[in-house]
């Protein structure tokens, strides 16, 4: 079964590497417009460059600590300003860095 997400917007956290990056890639492959976020700014830039090159599309990003409400709001606002989020696909692969 192949799912198409053309015209949908995906906001993927933890997207600099691992599962988050794989989720972003899968969503791009399904036709979604992707906005990625992560604490790792350098890794995020690398992921964006790779996804943009592989799929020939713009991938937007925002680096920061999404456990901070202001950062989370800014991330959502940036994605909304660029793509709109009326029919979004939230995807979260990031967990707490210190689960105490």
C-alpha positions as CSV (number, residue, x, y, z in Angstrom):
1,X,0.0,0.0,0.0
2,X,1.4,3.4,-1.0
3,X,0.2,6.5,0.9
4,X,0.3,9.9,-0.9
5,X,0.5,13.1,1.2
6,X,0.6,15.6,-1.7
7,X,-0.3,19.1,-0.5
8,X,0.1,18.1,3.2
9,X,2.6,19.7,5.5
10,X,4.7,17.6,7.9
11,X,6.5,19.0,10.9
12,X,9.1,16.4,12.0
13,X,11.0,16.8,15.3
14,X,14.3,15.0,16.0
15,X,15.0,15.1,12.3
16,X,18.8,15.7,12.3
17,X,19.5,12.0,12.3
18,X,18.2,8.5,12.9
19,X,14.5,7.8,13.0
20,X,13.5,11.5,12.7
21,X,15.5,11.9,9.5
22,X,14.1,8.6,8.1
23,X,10.5,9.9,8.9
24,X,11.3,13.2,7.1
25,X,12.6,11.3,4.1
26,X,9.6,9.0,4.0
27,X,7.2,11.9,4.2
28,X,9.1,13.7,1.4
29,X,8.9,10.6,-0.7
30,X,5.1,10.5,-0.1
31,X,4.8,14.1,-1.4
32,X,4.5,16.1,1.8
33,X,6.2,19.4,2.3
34,X,8.5,19.0,5.2
35,X,9.6,21.3,8.0
36,X,12.2,19.7,10.3
37,X,13.3,20.6,13.8
38,X,16.1,19.4,16.1
39,X,18.5,20.5,18.8
40,X,21.4,19.7,16.5
41,X,21.7,22.7,14.2
42,X,24.6,21.3,12.2
43,X,22.9,18.0,11.7
44,X,19.7,19.6,10.8
45,X,21.4,21.7,8.1
46,X,22.9,18.5,6.7
47,X,19.6,16.7,6.8
48,X,17.9,19.6,5.0
49,X,20.6,19.7,2.3
50,X,20.4,16.0,1.7
51,X,16.5,15.9,1.6
52,X,16.5,19.0,-0.8
53,X,19.0,17.4,-3.1
54,X,17.3,14.0,-3.1
55,X,13.8,15.2,-3.7
56,X,14.5,18.5,-5.5
57,X,12.3,20.5,-3.0
58,X,12.6,23.0,-0.3
59,X,12.9,21.7,3.2
60,X,12.6,24.3,5.9
61,X,14.0,23.9,9.4
62,X,14.4,25.4,12.9
63,X,17.0,24.4,15.4
64,X,16.2,24.6,19.1
65,X,15.0,23.0,22.3
66,X,11.4,22.2,21.6
67,X,10.7,21.6,25.3
68,X,10.8,25.4,25.6
69,X,7.4,26.7,24.8
70,X,8.7,29.8,22.9
71,X,10.9,27.7,20.7
72,X,8.1,25.2,20.0
73,X,5.8,28.1,19.1
74,X,8.4,29.7,16.8
75,X,9.0,26.3,15.1
76,X,5.3,25.9,14.4
77,X,5.0,29.6,13.3
78,X,7.9,29.2,10.8
79,X,6.4,26.1,9.3
80,X,3.0,27.8,9.1
81,X,4.3,31.0,7.5
82,X,6.1,29.0,4.8
83,X,3.7,26.2,4.1
84,X,0.5,26.7,6.1
85,X,-0.5,24.1,8.6
86,X,-4.2,23.7,7.9
87,X,-3.8,20.0,6.9
88,X,-0.6,19.0,8.6
89,X,1.1,15.7,9.5
90,X,2.8,16.0,12.9
91,X,5.6,13.5,13.4
92,X,7.7,13.4,16.5
93,X,10.7,11.1,17.0
94,X,12.5,13.2,19.6
95,X,12.4,12.2,23.2
96,X,13.8,13.9,26.3
97,X,17.5,14.2,26.4
98,X,17.5,13.7,30.1
99,X,14.5,11.6,31.1
100,X,14.8,12.1,34.8
